[in-house]
Amino acid sequence: MELVLFLLVLILVATWVSAPLRQPGAGTAGTRAGESGEAAALEREVRLAAIRDAELDARMGKLTEREHRELDAELRGEAIEAMRRAQP
């Protein structure tokens, strides 16, 4: 009897918890748009951090002037693309 009651409660809880997942399209458009915006903003922050790291490496002498210019141009181009994707 206890096993049957436990299984019944388990099934009810699993049904209740999975209800939002079983509804087709409920909130996915807004959620995905928000997630893609957040991902683009995060990507932009990562690109800007990479630019700062490259500048620090150049100041510390880990990169030559030529290497720094090439890397900086590449990173700034990627950061600009990330910023464009982050805009609505």
N, C-alpha and C positions, 0 to 999 in steps of 0.2 A: 504494500500500500504506500509506504514512504517513497519507494522508487517511482511509482506512477505519479505521485504528487510532485516529486522533484523534476521529473521529465516534463510534466505539464507546465510548471513554473519556468523551466528552462526554455521551452518552446515559446511561451508568452513573452519572455524577456527578449529572446532572439528576434521575434517578430517585431516587437516595439522598437528595438534598437536599429534594425535594418530597414524600417519603414521609409526613412528619407532616401535611402539608396535605391529602393524599388520604384520610386516615383519617376517616371520618364521626364527628363528635361526640367525638373523643378529646380530653379535657381542656378542652372549651369551656365547660362549666358552671362549673367552678371558676375558670377563667381569667376569664371574663366577670364573675363575681361579684366577684373581686378587682379587676378593672379598674373596675367601677362604684363600688366602695368607694373606690378611689384617686381616681377622678374627683370623687366627692362630697367627699372630704377636700381635694382641690385647690381645688374650688369654694369650700369653706368658708374656706380660707386667702386666696383672692382677695377674698372678701367682707369678711373682717376687715381686710385691707390697705386696702380702699376706705374702711372706716370710719375707720381711722387717717389716711388721706389727707384725708378730709373734715374731721376734727378739726384737722389741721395747717392746712388752708386757712382754717378759721374763725379760728384763732389769728393767722394772718398777715393777716387782714382781707379775704381774697378772697371770703368769703361773709358775707352778713348773718346776724344771729341767726335770723331766720325761715327763710332758705334752709338754714342749717345744721340747724335742728330738723327740717325736712321731709326733707332728704336723709338725715339720721341715722336717722330713723324708717324710711324706706324701706330703707336699707342694712341696718339691724339686722333688719328683717323678712326680708329675703332671706338674711341670714346664719343666722338661726334655721331657716329652711326647709332650707338647705344642711346644717346640723348634723343635722336630723332625717333627711335622706336618707342621711347618712354612717353613721348608727347601724344596726347589724345587725338 
